[in-house]
Amino acid sequence: MTDDSNLTPGGEMNDASTIVDCPVSGEQATEHPTTGDYREYDCPTCGRFRISRTVLALAPDNPETLKAALETAKRAAPGEIPFISNIVSG
Ligand SMILES: [Zn+2]
């Protein structure tokens, strides 16, 4: 009786996660939908983390930089979901 064509506006708790390539390790990861200026991934290697859309735009094809930034973010917020909000290039 139900189909998914009847979307409710404002249904932001909808957990419509998708499978994508992890921007850090390139593995298959789950991307969780967010309403903020960041993307949230759940990767078997990297764990769960958030990354700002600005960083994603600034670091194309630069997984080593992202990996280092993720480690920094993990240390900065132990016990929380790490958030890569900026990167140091070079
Ligand atoms: Zn990963």
PDB file of the backbone (N, CA, C, O) and the ligand in Angstrom, with CONECT records:
HET     ZN  A 101       1
ATOM      1  N   MET A   1       0.817  -1.212   0.000  1.00  0.00           N
ATOM      2  CA  MET A   1       0.000   0.000   0.000  1.00  0.00           C
ATOM      3  C   MET A   1       0.847   1.257   0.000  1.00  0.00           C
ATOM      4  O   MET A   1       0.365   2.341  -0.327  1.00  0.00           O
ATOM      5  N   THR A   2       2.083   1.111   0.360  1.00  0.00           N
ATOM      6  CA  THR A   2       2.908   2.311   0.464  1.00  0.00           C
ATOM      7  C   THR A   2       3.930   2.350  -0.662  1.00  0.00           C
ATOM      8  O   THR A   2       4.404   1.319  -1.138  1.00  0.00           O
ATOM      9  N   ASP A   3       4.248   3.543  -1.064  1.00  0.00           N
ATOM     10  CA  ASP A   3       5.383   3.704  -1.943  1.00  0.00           C
ATOM     11  C   ASP A   3       6.166   4.917  -1.459  1.00  0.00           C
ATOM     12  O   ASP A   3       5.740   5.602  -0.529  1.00  0.00           O
ATOM     13  N   ASP A   4       7.293   5.182  -2.078  1.00  0.00           N
ATOM     14  CA  ASP A   4       8.148   6.249  -1.564  1.00  0.00           C
ATOM     15  C   ASP A   4       8.017   7.530  -2.383  1.00  0.00           C
ATOM     16  O   ASP A   4       8.908   8.379  -2.375  1.00  0.00           O
ATOM     17  N   SER A   5       6.901   7.655  -3.086  1.00  0.00           N
ATOM     18  CA  SER A   5       6.715   8.854  -3.884  1.00  0.00           C
ATOM     19  C   SER A   5       6.058   9.972  -3.095  1.00  0.00           C
ATOM     20  O   SER A   5       5.930  11.097  -3.579  1.00  0.00           O
ATOM     21  N   ASN A   6       5.641   9.653  -1.874  1.00  0.00           N
ATOM     22  CA  ASN A   6       4.908  10.626  -1.074  1.00  0.00           C
ATOM     23  C   ASN A   6       5.807  11.182   0.027  1.00  0.00           C
ATOM     24  O   ASN A   6       5.581  10.934   1.211  1.00  0.00           O
ATOM     25  N   LEU A   7       6.828  11.935  -0.379  1.00  0.00           N
ATOM     26  CA  LEU A   7       7.792  12.464   0.571  1.00  0.00           C
ATOM     27  C   LEU A   7       7.188  13.593   1.389  1.00  0.00           C
ATOM     28  O   LEU A   7       6.470  14.449   0.874  1.00  0.00           O
ATOM     29  N   THR A   8       7.496  13.569   2.664  1.00  0.00           N
ATOM     30  CA  THR A   8       6.974  14.595   3.553  1.00  0.00           C
ATOM     31  C   THR A   8       7.974  15.738   3.685  1.00  0.00           C
ATOM     32  O   THR A   8       9.120  15.498   4.066  1.00  0.00           O
ATOM     33  N   PRO A   9       7.584  16.951   3.389  1.00  0.00           N
ATOM     34  CA  PRO A   9       8.502  18.082   3.571  1.00  0.00           C
ATOM     35  C   PRO A   9       8.943  18.191   5.022  1.00  0.00           C
ATOM     36  O   PRO A   9       8.142  18.018   5.942  1.00  0.00           O
ATOM     37  N   GLY A  10      10.203  18.474   5.214  1.00  0.00           N
ATOM     38  CA  GLY A  10      10.708  18.630   6.571  1.00  0.00           C
ATOM     39  C   GLY A  10      11.039  17.320   7.241  1.00  0.00           C
ATOM     40  O   GLY A  10      11.360  17.300   8.430  1.00  0.00           O
ATOM     41  N   GLY A  11      10.970  16.229   6.513  1.00  0.00           N
ATOM     42  CA  GLY A  11      11.282  14.949   7.125  1.00  0.00           C
ATOM     43  C   GLY A  11      12.779  14.740   7.227  1.00  0.00           C
ATOM     44  O   GLY A  11      13.333  13.881   6.541  1.00  0.00           O
ATOM     45  N   GLU A  12      13.431  15.502   8.061  1.00  0.00           N
ATOM     46  CA  GLU A  12      14.887  15.497   8.086  1.00  0.00           C
ATOM     47  C   GLU A  12      15.470  14.340   8.887  1.00  0.00           C
ATOM     48  O   GLU A  12      16.684  14.134   8.869  1.00  0.00           O
ATOM     49  N   MET A  13      14.650  13.599   9.572  1.00  0.00           N
ATOM     50  CA  MET A  13      15.161  12.443  10.284  1.00  0.00           C
ATOM     51  C   MET A  13      15.227  11.218   9.377  1.00  0.00           C
ATOM     52  O   MET A  13      15.668  10.146   9.791  1.00  0.00           O
ATOM     53  N   ASN A  14      14.797  11.388   8.173  1.00  0.00           N
ATOM     54  CA  ASN A  14      14.843  10.318   7.188  1.00  0.00           C
ATOM     55  C   ASN A  14      16.281   9.851   6.972  1.00  0.00           C
ATOM     56  O   ASN A  14      17.118  10.618   6.495  1.00  0.00           O
ATOM     57  N   ASP A  15      16.568   8.611   7.317  1.00  0.00           N
ATOM     58  CA  ASP A  15      17.942   8.124   7.248  1.00  0.00           C
ATOM     59  C   ASP A  15      18.206   7.455   5.906  1.00  0.00           C
ATOM     60  O   ASP A  15      18.461   6.254   5.822  1.00  0.00           O
ATOM     61  N   ALA A  16      18.137   8.270   4.863  1.00  0.00           N
ATOM     62  CA  ALA A  16      18.329   7.750   3.518  1.00  0.00           C
ATOM     63  C   ALA A  16      19.810   7.701   3.179  1.00  0.00           C
ATOM     64  O   ALA A  16      20.283   8.440   2.315  1.00  0.00           O
ATOM     65  N   SER A  17      20.536   6.831   3.860  1.00  0.00           N
ATOM     66  CA  SER A  17      21.964   6.759   3.614  1.00  0.00           C
ATOM     67  C   SER A  17      22.234   6.071   2.288  1.00  0.00           C
ATOM     68  O   SER A  17      21.445   5.257   1.811  1.00  0.00           O
ATOM     69  N   THR A  18      23.373   6.424   1.710  1.00  0.00           N
ATOM     70  CA  THR A  18      23.742   5.854   0.425  1.00  0.00           C
ATOM     71  C   THR A  18      25.164   5.317   0.495  1.00  0.00           C
ATOM     72  O   THR A  18      25.947   5.717   1.357  1.00  0.00           O
ATOM     73  N   ILE A  19      25.488   4.416  -0.408  1.00  0.00           N
ATOM     74  CA  ILE A  19      26.831   3.849  -0.469  1.00  0.00           C
ATOM     75  C   ILE A  19      27.649   4.655  -1.482  1.00  0.00           C
ATOM     76  O   ILE A  19      27.263   4.817  -2.640  1.00  0.00           O
ATOM     77  N   VAL A  20      28.792   5.154  -1.002  1.00  0.00           N
ATOM     78  CA  VAL A  20      29.645   5.970  -1.853  1.00  0.00           C
ATOM     79  C   VAL A  20      31.100   5.538  -1.655  1.00  0.00           C
ATOM     80  O   VAL A  20      31.385   4.689  -0.811  1.00  0.00           O
ATOM     81  N   ASP A  21      32.005   6.110  -2.419  1.00  0.00           N
ATOM     82  CA  ASP A  21      33.428   5.894  -2.189  1.00  0.00           C
ATOM     83  C   ASP A  21      33.900   6.858  -1.113  1.00  0.00           C
ATOM     84  O   ASP A  21      33.652   8.060  -1.197  1.00  0.00           O
ATOM     85  N   CYS A  22      34.577   6.333  -0.107  1.00  0.00           N
ATOM     86  CA  CYS A  22      35.127   7.189   0.946  1.00  0.00           C
ATOM     87  C   CYS A  22      36.117   8.175   0.331  1.00  0.00           C
ATOM     88  O   CYS A  22      36.996   7.763  -0.427  1.00  0.00           O
ATOM     89  N   PRO A  23      35.995   9.474   0.638  1.00  0.00           N
ATOM     90  CA  PRO A  23      36.908  10.448   0.059  1.00  0.00           C
ATOM     91  C   PRO A  23      38.329  10.326   0.594  1.00  0.00           C
ATOM     92  O   PRO A  23      39.271  10.848  -0.002  1.00  0.00           O
ATOM     93  N   VAL A  24      38.479   9.631   1.724  1.00  0.00           N
ATOM     94  CA  VAL A  24      39.808   9.489   2.319  1.00  0.00           C
ATOM     95  C   VAL A  24      40.494   8.218   1.846  1.00  0.00           C
ATOM     96  O   VAL A  24      41.636   8.262   1.388  1.00  0.00           O
ATOM     97  N   SER A  25      39.805   7.084   1.954  1.00  0.00           N
ATOM     98  CA  SER A  25      40.452   5.809   1.656  1.00  0.00           C
ATOM     99  C   SER A  25      39.978   5.174   0.354  1.00  0.00           C
ATOM    100  O   SER A  25      40.581   4.216  -0.130  1.00  0.00           O
ATOM    101  N   GLY A  26      38.897   5.711  -0.212  1.00  0.00           N
ATOM    102  CA  GLY A  26      38.410   5.183  -1.483  1.00  0.00           C
ATOM    103  C   GLY A  26      37.620   3.899  -1.358  1.00  0.00           C
ATOM    104  O   GLY A  26      37.226   3.307  -2.363  1.00  0.00           O
ATOM    105  N   GLU A  27      37.385   3.462  -0.120  1.00  0.00           N
ATOM    106  CA  GLU A  27      36.609   2.250   0.075  1.00  0.00           C
ATOM    107  C   GLU A  27      35.122   2.556  -0.014  1.00  0.00           C
ATOM    108  O   GLU A  27      34.704   3.712  -0.068  1.00  0.00           O
ATOM    109  N   GLN A  28      34.331   1.478  -0.027  1.00  0.00           N
ATOM    110  CA  GLN A  28      32.897   1.693   0.026  1.00  0.00           C
ATOM    111  C   GLN A  28      32.507   2.125   1.424  1.00  0.00           C
ATOM    112  O   GLN A  28      32.790   1.432   2.401  1.00  0.00           O
ATOM    113  N   ALA A  29      31.854   3.275   1.514  1.00  0.00           N
ATOM    114  CA  ALA A  29      31.441   3.822   2.791  1.00  0.00           C
ATOM    115  C   ALA A  29      29.984   4.235   2.703  1.00  0.00           C
ATOM    116  O   ALA A  29      29.429   4.393   1.615  1.00  0.00           O
ATOM    117  N   THR A  30      29.380   4.404   3.856  1.00  0.00           N
ATOM    118  CA  THR A  30      28.001   4.871   3.902  1.00  0.00           C
ATOM    119  C   THR A  30      28.007   6.384   4.088  1.00  0.00           C
ATOM    120  O   THR A  30      28.676   6.903   4.982  1.00  0.00           O
ATOM    121  N   GLU A  31      27.276   7.075   3.258  1.00  0.00           N
ATOM    122  CA  GLU A  31      27.116   8.506   3.466  1.00  0.00           C
ATOM    123  C   GLU A  31      25.754   8.756   4.076  1.00  0.00           C
ATOM    124  O   GLU A  31      24.728   8.335   3.541  1.00  0.00           O
ATOM    125  N   HIS A  32      25.757   9.443   5.199  1.00  0.00           N
ATOM    126  CA  HIS A  32      24.507   9.779   5.864  1.00  0.00           C
ATOM    127  C   HIS A  32      24.074  11.171   5.426  1.00  0.00           C
ATOM    128  O   HIS A  32      24.898  12.081   5.338  1.00  0.00           O
ATOM    129  N   PRO A  33      22.800  11.337   5.156  1.00  0.00           N
ATOM    130  CA  PRO A  33      22.331  12.658   4.731  1.00  0.00           C
ATOM    131  C   PRO A  33      22.444  13.662   5.877  1.00  0.00           C
ATOM    132  O   PRO A  33      22.167  13.338   7.032  1.00  0.00           O
ATOM    133  N   THR A  34      22.849  14.867   5.545  1.00  0.00           N
ATOM    134  CA  THR A  34      22.939  15.924   6.545  1.00  0.00           C
ATOM    135  C   THR A  34      22.257  17.166   6.006  1.00  0.00           C
ATOM    136  O   THR A  34      22.006  17.291   4.808  1.00  0.00           O
ATOM    137  N   THR A  35      21.967  18.069   6.909  1.00  0.00           N
ATOM    138  CA  THR A  35      21.359  19.322   6.489  1.00  0.00           C
ATOM    139  C   THR A  35      22.341  20.471   6.644  1.00  0.00           C
ATOM    140  O   THR A  35      22.001  21.625   6.379  1.00  0.00           O
ATOM    141  N   GLY A  36      23.558  20.159   7.073  1.00  0.00           N
ATOM    142  CA  GLY A  36      24.550  21.205   7.291  1.00  0.00           C
ATOM    143  C   GLY A  36      25.494  21.334   6.111  1.00  0.00           C
ATOM    144  O   GLY A  36      25.308  20.714   5.064  1.00  0.00           O
ATOM    145  N   ASP A  37      26.517  22.159   6.312  1.00  0.00           N
ATOM    146  CA  ASP A  37      27.479  22.400   5.250  1.00  0.00           C
ATOM    147  C   ASP A  37      28.625  21.395   5.334  1.00  0.00           C
ATOM    148  O   ASP A  37      29.801  21.755   5.270  1.00  0.00           O
ATOM    149  N   TYR A  38      28.250  20.132   5.479  1.00  0.00           N
ATOM    150  CA  TYR A  38      29.252  19.079   5.572  1.00  0.00           C
ATOM    151  C   TYR A  38      28.619  17.780   5.111  1.00  0.00           C
ATOM    152  O   TYR A  38      27.398  17.662   5.004  1.00  0.00           O
ATOM    153  N   ARG A  39      29.470  16.817   4.844  1.00  0.00           N
ATOM    154  CA  ARG A  39      28.998  15.470   4.531  1.00  0.00           C
ATOM    155  C   ARG A  39      29.462  14.539   5.638  1.00  0.00           C
ATOM    156  O   ARG A  39      30.510  14.759   6.246  1.00  0.00           O
ATOM    157  N   GLU A  40      28.687  13.506   5.896  1.00  0.00           N
ATOM    158  CA  GLU A  40      29.023  12.565   6.952  1.00  0.00           C
ATOM    159  C   GLU A  40      29.136  11.171   6.365  1.00  0.00           C
ATOM    160  O   GLU A  40      28.242  10.690   5.669  1.00  0.00           O
ATOM    161  N   TYR A  41      30.271  10.531   6.670  1.00  0.00           N
ATOM    162  CA  TYR A  41      30.541   9.202   6.137  1.00  0.00           C
ATOM    163  C   TYR A  41      30.754   8.222   7.270  1.00  0.00           C
ATOM    164  O   TYR A  41      31.126   8.597   8.382  1.00  0.00           O
ATOM    165  N   ASP A  42      30.509   6.959   6.966  1.00  0.00           N
ATOM    166  CA  ASP A  42      30.802   5.875   7.894  1.00  0.00           C
ATOM    167  C   ASP A  42      31.586   4.835   7.103  1.00  0.00           C
ATOM    168  O   ASP A  42      31.028   4.095   6.293  1.00  0.00           O
ATOM    169  N   CYS A  43      32.884   4.798   7.355  1.00  0.00           N
ATOM    170  CA  CYS A  43      33.795   3.989   6.551  1.00  0.00           C
ATOM    171  C   CYS A  43      34.364   2.865   7.401  1.00  0.00           C
ATOM    172  O   CYS A  43      34.663   3.086   8.574  1.00  0.00           O
ATOM    173  N   PRO A  44      34.524   1.670   6.851  1.00  0.00           N
ATOM    174  CA  PRO A  44      35.055   0.555   7.637  1.00  0.00           C
ATOM    175  C   PRO A  44      36.477   0.803   8.142  1.00  0.00           C
ATOM    176  O   PRO A  44      36.863   0.257   9.176  1.00  0.00           O
ATOM    177  N   THR A  45      37.252   1.607   7.439  1.00  0.00           N
ATOM    178  CA  THR A  45      38.617   1.900   7.856  1.00  0.00           C
ATOM    179  C   THR A  45      38.706   3.217   8.629  1.00  0.00           C
ATOM    180  O   THR A  45      39.341   3.278   9.682  1.00  0.00           O
ATOM    181  N   CYS A  46      38.078   4.258   8.115  1.00  0.00           N
ATOM    182  CA  CYS A  46      38.201   5.584   8.707  1.00  0.00           C
ATOM    183  C   CYS A  46      37.254   5.793   9.880  1.00  0.00           C
ATOM    184  O   CYS A  46      37.455   6.700  10.687  1.00  0.00           O
ATOM    185  N   GLY A  47      36.223   4.960   9.978  1.00  0.00           N
ATOM    186  CA  GLY A  47      35.217   5.190  11.000  1.00  0.00           C
ATOM    187  C   GLY A  47      34.224   6.248  10.534  1.00  0.00           C
ATOM    188  O   GLY A  47      34.138   6.587   9.354  1.00  0.00           O
ATOM    189  N   ARG A  48      33.487   6.746  11.504  1.00  0.00           N
ATOM    190  CA  ARG A  48      32.491   7.750  11.164  1.00  0.00           C
ATOM    191  C   ARG A  48      33.125   9.130  11.268  1.00  0.00           C
ATOM    192  O   ARG A  48      33.778   9.448  12.263  1.00  0.00           O
ATOM    193  N   PHE A  49      32.935   9.934  10.255  1.00  0.00           N
ATOM    194  CA  PHE A  49      33.523  11.273  10.303  1.00  0.00           C
ATOM    195  C   PHE A  49      32.716  12.218   9.441  1.00  0.00           C
ATOM    196  O   PHE A  49      31.923  11.808   8.594  1.00  0.00           O
ATOM    197  N   ARG A  50      32.945  13.493   9.684  1.00  0.00           N
ATOM    198  CA  ARG A  50      32.278  14.531   8.911  1.00  0.00           C
ATOM    199  C   ARG A  50      33.340  15.363   8.221  1.00  0.00           C
ATOM    200  O   ARG A  50      34.445  15.546   8.732  1.00  0.00           O
ATOM    201  N   ILE A  51      32.985  15.857   7.059  1.00  0.00           N
ATOM    202  CA  ILE A  51      33.940  16.645   6.290  1.00  0.00           C
ATOM    203  C   ILE A  51      33.189  17.789   5.629  1.00  0.00           C
ATOM    204  O   ILE A  51      32.139  17.588   5.018  1.00  0.00           O
ATOM    205  N   SER A  52      33.732  18.979   5.758  1.00  0.00           N
ATOM    206  CA  SER A  52      33.014  20.126   5.211  1.00  0.00           C
ATOM    207  C   SER A  52      33.038  20.101   3.689  1.00  0.00           C
ATOM    208  O   SER A  52      33.984  19.614   3.071  1.00  0.00           O
ATOM    209  N   ARG A  53      31.986  20.631   3.110  1.00  0.00           N
ATOM    210  CA  ARG A  53      31.906  20.650   1.655  1.00  0.00           C
ATOM    211  C   ARG A  53      33.030  21.487   1.056  1.00  0.00           C
ATOM    212  O   ARG A  53      33.489  21.232  -0.057  1.00  0.00           O
ATOM    213  N   THR A  54      33.465  22.493   1.817  1.00  0.00           N
ATOM    214  CA  THR A  54      34.568  23.329   1.353  1.00  0.00           C
ATOM    215  C   THR A  54      35.847  22.502   1.223  1.00  0.00           C
ATOM    216  O   THR A  54      36.580  22.617   0.241  1.00  0.00           O
ATOM    217  N   VAL A  55      36.099  21.666   2.232  1.00  0.00           N
ATOM    218  CA  VAL A  55      37.296  20.828   2.185  1.00  0.00           C
ATOM    219  C   VAL A  55      37.222  19.865   1.010  1.00  0.00           C
ATOM    220  O   VAL A  55      38.203  19.670   0.292  1.00  0.00           O
ATOM    221  N   LEU A  56      36.063  19.270   0.820  1.00  0.00           N
ATOM    222  CA  LEU A  56      35.917  18.346  -0.312  1.00  0.00           C
ATOM    223  C   LEU A  56      36.208  19.044  -1.632  1.00  0.00           C
ATOM    224  O   LEU A  56      36.775  18.453  -2.550  1.00  0.00           O
ATOM    225  N   ALA A  57      35.812  20.308  -1.712  1.00  0.00           N
ATOM    226  CA  ALA A  57      36.045  21.051  -2.944  1.00  0.00           C
ATOM    227  C   ALA A  57      37.518  21.426  -3.097  1.00  0.00           C
ATOM    228  O   ALA A  57      38.034  21.534  -4.209  1.00  0.00           O
ATOM    229  N   LEU A  58      38.188  21.624  -1.947  1.00  0.00           N
ATOM    230  CA  LEU A  58      39.580  22.081  -1.990  1.00  0.00           C
ATOM    231  C   LEU A  58      40.579  20.946  -2.138  1.00  0.00           C
ATOM    232  O   LEU A  58      41.733  21.166  -2.506  1.00  0.00           O
ATOM    233  N   ALA A  59      40.134  19.741  -1.852  1.00  0.00           N
ATOM    234  CA  ALA A  59      41.080  18.632  -1.837  1.00  0.00           C
ATOM    235  C   ALA A  59      40.724  17.550  -2.838  1.00  0.00           C
ATOM    236  O   ALA A  59      40.621  16.382  -2.466  1.00  0.00           O
ATOM    237  N   PRO A  60      40.536  17.904  -4.081  1.00  0.00           N
ATOM    238  CA  PRO A  60      40.245  16.865  -5.066  1.00  0.00           C
ATOM    239  C   PRO A  60      41.487  16.007  -5.293  1.00  0.00           C
ATOM    240  O   PRO A  60      42.599  16.521  -5.414  1.00  0.00           O
ATOM    241  N   ASP A  61      41.282  14.718  -5.350  1.00  0.00           N
ATOM    242  CA  ASP A  61      42.394  13.800  -5.632  1.00  0.00           C
ATOM    243  C   ASP A  61      43.557  13.999  -4.665  1.00  0.00           C
ATOM    244  O   ASP A  61      44.723  13.922  -5.054  1.00  0.00           O
ATOM    245  N   ASN A  62      43.234  14.251  -3.428  1.00  0.00           N
ATOM    246  CA  ASN A  62      44.299  14.452  -2.458  1.00  0.00           C
ATOM    247  C   ASN A  62      44.005  13.662  -1.187  1.00  0.00           C
ATOM    248  O   ASN A  62      43.894  14.242  -0.107  1.00  0.00           O
ATOM    249  N   PRO A  63      43.880  12.350  -1.310  1.00  0.00           N
ATOM    250  CA  PRO A  63      43.481  11.550  -0.150  1.00  0.00           C
ATOM    251  C   PRO A  63      44.505  11.576   0.973  1.00  0.00           C
ATOM    252  O   PRO A  63      44.135  11.434   2.139  1.00  0.00           O
ATOM    253  N   GLU A  64      45.782  11.752   0.654  1.00  0.00           N
ATOM    254  CA  GLU A  64      46.791  11.788   1.719  1.00  0.00           C
ATOM    255  C   GLU A  64      46.568  12.988   2.635  1.00  0.00           C
ATOM    256  O   GLU A  64      46.706  12.883   3.854  1.00  0.00           O
ATOM    257  N   THR A  65      46.226  14.119   2.042  1.00  0.00           N
ATOM    258  CA  THR A  65      45.949  15.311   2.837  1.00  0.00           C
ATOM    259  C   THR A  65      44.709  15.102   3.700  1.00  0.00           C
ATOM    260  O   THR A  65      44.670  15.485   4.869  1.00  0.00           O
ATOM    261  N   LEU A  66      43.699  14.484   3.095  1.00  0.00           N
ATOM    262  CA  LEU A  66      42.473  14.240   3.853  1.00  0.00           C
ATOM    263  C   LEU A  66      42.721  13.255   4.984  1.00  0.00           C
ATOM    264  O   LEU A  66      42.167  13.398   6.074  1.00  0.00           O
ATOM    265  N   LYS A  67      43.545  12.268   4.724  1.00  0.00           N
ATOM    266  CA  LYS A  67      43.836  11.271   5.756  1.00  0.00           C
ATOM    267  C   LYS A  67      44.526  11.919   6.952  1.00  0.00           C
ATOM    268  O   LYS A  67      44.192  11.642   8.104  1.00  0.00           O
ATOM    269  N   ALA A  68      45.484  12.779   6.661  1.00  0.00           N
ATOM    270  CA  ALA A  68      46.167  13.495   7.743  1.00  0.00           C
ATOM    271  C   ALA A  68      45.200  14.396   8.496  1.00  0.00           C
ATOM    272  O   ALA A  68      45.259  14.492   9.722  1.00  0.00           O
ATOM    273  N   ALA A  69      44.312  15.053   7.764  1.00  0.00           N
ATOM    274  CA  ALA A  69      43.342  15.941   8.401  1.00  0.00           C
ATOM    275  C   ALA A  69      42.376  15.157   9.268  1.00  0.00           C
ATOM    276  O   ALA A  69      41.944  15.641  10.315  1.00  0.00           O
ATOM    277  N   LEU A  70      42.035  13.950   8.841  1.00  0.00           N
ATOM    278  CA  LEU A  70      41.129  13.118   9.636  1.00  0.00           C
ATOM    279  C   LEU A  70      41.797  12.716  10.945  1.00  0.00           C
ATOM    280  O   LEU A  70      41.169  12.746  12.003  1.00  0.00           O
ATOM    281  N   GLU A  71      43.066  12.342  10.872  1.00  0.00           N
ATOM    282  CA  GLU A  71      43.777  11.969  12.099  1.00  0.00           C
ATOM    283  C   GLU A  71      43.834  13.149  13.062  1.00  0.00           C
ATOM    284  O   GLU A  71      43.671  12.978  14.270  1.00  0.00           O
ATOM    285  N   THR A  72      44.064  14.345  12.528  1.00  0.00           N
ATOM    286  CA  THR A  72      44.091  15.538  13.364  1.00  0.00           C
ATOM    287  C   THR A  72      42.731  15.772  14.008  1.00  0.00           C
ATOM    288  O   THR A  72      42.639  16.105  15.189  1.00  0.00           O
ATOM    289  N   ALA A  73      41.679  15.594  13.220  1.00  0.00           N
ATOM    290  CA  ALA A  73      40.327  15.816  13.733  1.00  0.00           C
ATOM    291  C   ALA A  73      39.975  14.798  14.816  1.00  0.00           C
ATOM    292  O   ALA A  73      39.295  15.131  15.787  1.00  0.00           O
ATOM    293  N   LYS A  74      40.436  13.559  14.650  1.00  0.00           N
ATOM    294  CA  LYS A  74      40.171  12.534  15.664  1.00  0.00           C
ATOM    295  C   LYS A  74      40.845  12.891  16.979  1.00  0.00           C
ATOM    296  O   LYS A  74      40.264  12.719  18.050  1.00  0.00           O
ATOM    297  N   ARG A  75      42.075  13.389  16.893  1.00  0.00           N
ATOM    298  CA  ARG A  75      42.785  13.753  18.113  1.00  0.00           C
ATOM    299  C   ARG A  75      42.163  14.966  18.783  1.00  0.00           C
ATOM    300  O   ARG A  75      42.194  15.103  20.006  1.00  0.00           O
ATOM    301  N   ALA A  76      41.595  15.847  17.959  1.00  0.00           N
ATOM    302  CA  ALA A  76      41.027  17.085  18.499  1.00  0.00           C
ATOM    303  C   ALA A  76      39.719  16.837  19.228  1.00  0.00           C
ATOM    304  O   ALA A  76      39.326  17.629  20.086  1.00  0.00           O
ATOM    305  N   ALA A  77      39.038  15.744  18.897  1.00  0.00           N
ATOM    306  CA  ALA A  77      37.718  15.515  19.485  1.00  0.00           C
ATOM    307  C   ALA A  77      37.549  14.049  19.845  1.00  0.00           C
ATOM    308  O   ALA A  77      36.731  13.356  19.240  1.00  0.00           O
ATOM    309  N   PRO A  78      38.315  13.561  20.831  1.00  0.00           N
ATOM    310  CA  PRO A  78      38.202  12.143  21.206  1.00  0.00           C
ATOM    311  C   PRO A  78      36.801  11.825  21.703  1.00  0.00           C
ATOM    312  O   PRO A  78      36.234  12.574  22.499  1.00  0.00           O
ATOM    313  N   GLY A  79      36.248  10.724  21.236  1.00  0.00           N
ATOM    314  CA  GLY A  79      34.929  10.314  21.665  1.00  0.00           C
ATOM    315  C   GLY A  79      33.803  10.946  20.882  1.00  0.00           C
ATOM    316  O   GLY A  79      32.636  10.601  21.071  1.00  0.00           O
ATOM    317  N   GLU A  80      34.149  11.878  19.998  1.00  0.00           N
ATOM    318  CA  GLU A  80      33.112  12.499  19.185  1.00  0.00           C
ATOM    319  C   GLU A  80      33.336  12.145  17.727  1.00  0.00           C
ATOM    320  O   GLU A  80      34.367  11.576  17.368  1.00  0.00           O
ATOM    321  N   ILE A  81      32.377  12.479  16.898  1.00  0.00           N
ATOM    322  CA  ILE A  81      32.554  12.272  15.468  1.00  0.00           C
ATOM    323  C   ILE A  81      33.519  13.320  14.955  1.00  0.00           C
ATOM    324  O   ILE A  81      33.220  14.513  15.025  1.00  0.00           O
ATOM    325  N   PRO A  82      34.676  12.907  14.436  1.00  0.00           N
ATOM    326  CA  PRO A  82      35.646  13.894  13.952  1.00  0.00           C
ATOM    327  C   PRO A  82      35.103  14.685  12.769  1.00  0.00           C
ATOM    328  O   PRO A  82      34.399  14.153  11.911  1.00  0.00           O
ATOM    329  N   PHE A  83      35.444  15.953  12.746  1.00  0.00           N
ATOM    330  CA  PHE A  83      34.951  16.835  11.705  1.00  0.00           C
ATOM    331  C   PHE A  83      36.144  17.499  11.023  1.00  0.00           C
ATOM    332  O   PHE A  83      36.873  18.272  11.643  1.00  0.00           O
ATOM    333  N   ILE A  84      36.331  17.195   9.761  1.00  0.00           N
ATOM    334  CA  ILE A  84      37.397  17.819   8.988  1.00  0.00           C
ATOM    335  C   ILE A  84      36.849  19.137   8.451  1.00  0.00           C
ATOM    336  O   ILE A  84      36.093  19.170   7.480  1.00  0.00           O
ATOM    337  N   SER A  85      37.249  20.214   9.109  1.00  0.00           N
ATOM    338  CA  SER A  85      36.688  21.525   8.734  1.00  0.00           C
ATOM    339  C   SER A  85      37.665  22.326   7.902  1.00  0.00           C
ATOM    340  O   SER A  85      37.275  23.288   7.241  1.00  0.00           O
ATOM    341  N   ASN A  86      38.926  21.943   7.926  1.00  0.00           N
ATOM    342  CA  ASN A  86      39.895  22.629   7.085  1.00  0.00           C
ATOM    343  C   ASN A  86      41.091  21.717   6.871  1.00  0.00           C
ATOM    344  O   ASN A  86      41.272  20.730   7.584  1.00  0.00           O
ATOM    345  N   ILE A  87      41.892  22.054   5.895  1.00  0.00           N
ATOM    346  CA  ILE A  87      43.080  21.270   5.626  1.00  0.00           C
ATOM    347  C   ILE A  87      44.251  22.209   5.411  1.00  0.00           C
ATOM    348  O   ILE A  87      44.074  23.373   5.053  1.00  0.00           O
ATOM    349  N   VAL A  88      45.430  21.698   5.631  1.00  0.00           N
ATOM    350  CA  VAL A  88      46.631  22.450   5.335  1.00  0.00           C
ATOM    351  C   VAL A  88      47.235  21.852   4.075  1.00  0.00           C
ATOM    352  O   VAL A  88      47.663  20.698   4.064  1.00  0.00           O
ATOM    353  N   SER A  89      47.262  22.630   3.045  1.00  0.00           N
ATOM    354  CA  SER A  89      47.783  22.093   1.794  1.00  0.00           C
ATOM    355  C   SER A  89      49.294  22.258   1.722  1.00  0.00           C
ATOM    356  O   SER A  89      49.880  23.096   2.407  1.00  0.00           O
ATOM    357  N   GLY A  90      49.896  21.458   0.893  1.00  0.00           N
ATOM    358  CA  GLY A  90      51.320  21.549   0.731  1.00  0.00           C
ATOM    359  C   GLY A  90      51.992  20.518   1.607  1.00  0.00           C
ATOM    360  O   GLY A  90      53.220  20.424   1.620  1.00  0.00           O
TER     361      GLY A  90
HETATM  362 ZN    ZN A 101      37.673   5.618   4.488  1.00  0.00          ZN2+
END
